[in-house]
Amino acid sequence: MKTTEFRYSGKTLHLFLNGQAMFDLQALDAETPEDAPDILDRAREQTPAGFDALCAVAHVLAQQGENCRRYLKYAPNRVPGAEELRLLLSPMQLVGLRTAVFQAIHNGYTAPTADDDDDIDTGLLELEKKTGA
């Protein structure tokens, strides 16, 4: 599991695109008129509607990241809602959030590689080299 971290109000949000997040985003799309751009296209826009879409997407990705972290027995964190993000994000944080959201989406659609494994125990690798195991 590779999350994209975003610092918000002194806490780290772990943004993660999994299968559930993909379907949740599709459900958000279903709530908009057919002639409107999809939610990810709207989230790229530098408009009030784009800001709303970005906050909604960020909430979905943060919620799924947190759900996966809890499943893996990490300490639980509170996930801010889209409304909270809309109200409390500064313009500078908005730039960082947009970058983090689209990095998380890119990571979600990219096949994992051995280089992506953050849990490699280098001490264990050294021991295996020395013992020939």
C-alpha positions as CSV (number, residue, x, y, z in Angstrom):
1,M,0.0,0.0,0.0
2,K,1.5,3.3,-1.1
3,T,-0.2,6.4,0.2
4,T,0.5,10.0,-0.6
5,E,1.0,12.1,2.5
6,F,-0.4,15.6,2.9
7,R,0.2,17.7,6.0
8,Y,-3.0,19.4,7.3
9,S,-3.5,21.1,10.6
10,G,-0.5,19.5,12.2
11,K,-1.6,16.0,11.1
12,T,-0.8,13.8,8.1
13,L,-3.5,12.7,5.7
14,H,-2.7,9.5,3.9
15,L,-4.3,9.7,0.5
16,F,-4.9,6.4,-1.2
17,L,-6.7,5.4,-4.4
18,N,-8.0,1.8,-4.0
19,G,-10.9,0.1,-5.7
20,Q,-13.4,1.5,-3.2
21,A,-12.2,5.0,-3.7
22,M,-12.5,4.6,-7.5
23,F,-16.1,3.6,-7.1
24,D,-16.8,6.4,-4.6
25,L,-15.4,8.9,-7.0
26,Q,-17.6,7.4,-9.8
27,A,-20.6,7.8,-7.4
28,L,-19.7,11.5,-6.9
29,D,-19.7,11.8,-10.7
30,A,-23.2,10.2,-10.9
31,E,-24.5,13.1,-8.8
32,T,-23.6,15.7,-11.3
33,P,-25.3,16.6,-14.6
34,E,-24.3,14.5,-17.6
35,D,-22.9,17.4,-19.5
36,A,-20.6,18.4,-16.6
37,P,-16.9,17.4,-16.7
38,D,-16.0,14.5,-14.5
39,I,-15.0,15.1,-11.0
40,L,-11.2,14.7,-11.6
41,D,-11.4,17.2,-14.5
42,R,-13.3,19.6,-12.3
43,A,-10.7,19.1,-9.5
44,R,-8.0,20.4,-11.8
45,E,-9.9,23.7,-12.5
46,Q,-8.9,26.9,-10.7
47,T,-12.5,27.8,-10.0
48,P,-14.9,27.6,-7.0
49,A,-16.4,24.5,-8.5
50,G,-13.0,23.0,-9.0
51,F,-12.1,23.7,-5.4
52,D,-15.3,22.0,-4.2
53,A,-14.4,19.0,-6.4
54,L,-10.9,18.9,-5.2
55,C,-12.0,18.9,-1.5
56,A,-14.5,16.1,-2.3
57,V,-11.9,14.0,-4.0
58,A,-9.3,14.6,-1.2
59,H,-11.9,13.5,1.4
60,V,-12.6,10.2,-0.5
61,L,-8.9,9.5,-0.8
62,A,-8.1,10.4,2.8
63,Q,-11.0,8.2,4.0
64,Q,-9.8,5.2,2.1
65,G,-6.2,5.8,3.2
66,E,-7.4,5.9,6.8
67,N,-9.6,2.8,6.4
68,C,-6.6,0.8,5.0
69,R,-4.3,2.1,7.8
70,R,-6.9,1.0,10.5
71,Y,-7.2,-2.4,8.8
72,L,-3.4,-2.7,9.0
73,K,-3.7,-1.8,12.8
74,Y,-2.1,1.6,12.6
75,A,-3.3,4.2,15.2
76,P,-6.5,5.8,14.0
77,N,-6.5,9.4,12.8
78,R,-9.5,11.7,12.2
79,V,-10.3,12.4,8.5
80,P,-11.5,15.9,7.7
81,G,-14.6,16.2,5.7
82,A,-14.8,18.0,2.4
83,E,-16.6,20.9,4.1
84,E,-13.8,21.3,6.7
85,L,-11.2,21.3,3.9
86,R,-13.1,23.9,2.0
87,L,-13.3,26.1,5.1
88,L,-9.9,25.7,6.6
89,L,-7.4,25.2,3.7
90,S,-5.2,28.2,3.0
91,P,-4.3,29.1,-0.6
92,M,-0.8,27.7,-0.1
93,Q,-2.2,24.4,1.2
94,L,-4.6,24.2,-1.7
95,V,-1.6,24.0,-4.1
96,G,-0.1,21.2,-2.0
97,L,-3.4,19.4,-1.7
98,R,-4.0,19.4,-5.5
99,T,-0.5,18.0,-6.1
100,A,-1.0,15.3,-3.4
101,V,-4.4,14.3,-4.8
102,F,-3.2,13.8,-8.3
103,Q,0.0,12.0,-7.1
104,A,-2.3,9.6,-5.1
105,I,-4.4,9.0,-8.2
106,H,-1.3,8.4,-10.3
107,N,0.0,6.0,-7.6
108,G,-3.3,4.1,-7.6
109,Y,-3.2,3.5,-11.3
110,T,0.5,2.6,-11.4
111,A,1.6,-1.0,-10.9
112,P,3.7,-1.4,-7.8
113,T,7.3,-2.3,-8.2
114,A,9.9,-3.7,-5.8
115,D,11.3,-0.2,-5.4
116,D,8.0,0.9,-4.0
117,D,8.2,-1.4,-1.0
118,D,8.9,0.9,1.9
119,D,9.1,-2.0,4.3
120,I,12.4,-3.5,3.1
121,D,14.5,-4.3,6.2
122,T,18.1,-3.4,5.1
123,G,19.5,-5.0,8.3
124,L,17.8,-8.3,7.4
125,L,19.2,-8.1,3.9
126,E,22.7,-7.6,5.3
127,L,22.3,-10.5,7.6
128,E,21.1,-12.8,4.8
129,K,24.1,-11.8,2.7
130,K,26.5,-12.6,5.5
131,T,24.9,-16.0,6.4
132,G,24.1,-16.9,2.8
133,A,20.4,-17.4,3.6
